[in-house]
Amino acid sequence: MTDGVVGAIRGLFRGRGRAEEADRAEGDLARVDAEITAFGEALTAHPFVPDRDAHDPALLDDYQRALDAYERAKRDFVGDRNLRDAADALRALDAGRHALACVDAALDGRPRPHRLPLCFFDPRHGRAAEEVRWAPAGGAARTVAVCAADAVRLAEGRSPIESGLREPERPAAPAPRSRTSAPPAPRTPPAPEAYEAWPAHTGERQRREGRGGAEVLLHRTGANEPAVLVVHLERPEGSWVELDGPPGGGRPRQPLTHASVLTRAVVPVPADGQPGIRLRMHTGKGWRTWLHPVDALPSLDPLFLDDGLSSAGSYVLRHPGGRERLRVTQHSGSAFALHLLRPDLRPGEALCEGDGAFTRTVVTPRKPGLLYVRSRGTWTLTPTGGPRRGAGG
């Protein structure tokens, strides 16, 4: 009987412990949800107006980073069960707040604030204190920003604080903290662009061209079908394009190109229940825009037959499947990401992220799908060897 009473008491405390843990997780998630909502409201109410401030490309780039971070935080938060699951959302929020702080600083005439991100191994560790070299199992060493406690542990040859968010590994050889020099420019001219003109079978309602400022409506082939949007500007100086959200949706307009070297944007546009995609053209010169048929997207396959693909700005391409090592180089610009695209054309897993000039090696996914380059600079995708496939689209 005594054993039964003791067991019942233990079971009662275990039940209470699980209930308290569930309540704590629910409270943590509610706070993260409130932070995401507050950041979205701050973006909507922000005094920055792309139409008025488009003369500053860096300012527009910071604003775009803030918008992207907000969308990423909302997307990553879906399905989270506790604060550990919400780590990616917390990182996205932190990046977005810094980007918006950069916008505020530029508008006030102040220098953009310096920032180290949240700890790479667990955002719950707080702000990173320094950058160290670290290598995941079977992967190449990279520089990561870590909290002070993890920096000490890695310097002593120990694993970072266990959290389950990152696979613990021994640190790689120390590296200087100064920025590395920019990788060399491409040795060969860019390959012929797949997005120079709309394909011959593009419908009349899916393409437009004109001259001067205009509001443009492109019709989707179906209201619930995602699309790949292509925009060309004749002149980059003093010209930019904005993508409107659904009417009455309260979503900020998204600048696609602005007063910089970019004259083209290729972006996935997920379905929003609306039959059309609305654009605002701000330019005194000519422009072209169309919805690129998904079956006519360029393929990654030809990259393994020559020296690779060099381009600038955003880009969408098809990956036919198969694990291949691919060198990713950004020669200029600021934030860069190479994403897998989900079936609804929303950005999924990031295969590679970086800032400024850098070179990384990634392994392409085994399953076929679409890849999305998010960049405002020049970049190159280059095969690094291994099995080669024949040509195909």
Disulfide bonds with the S-S distance in Angstrom:
none
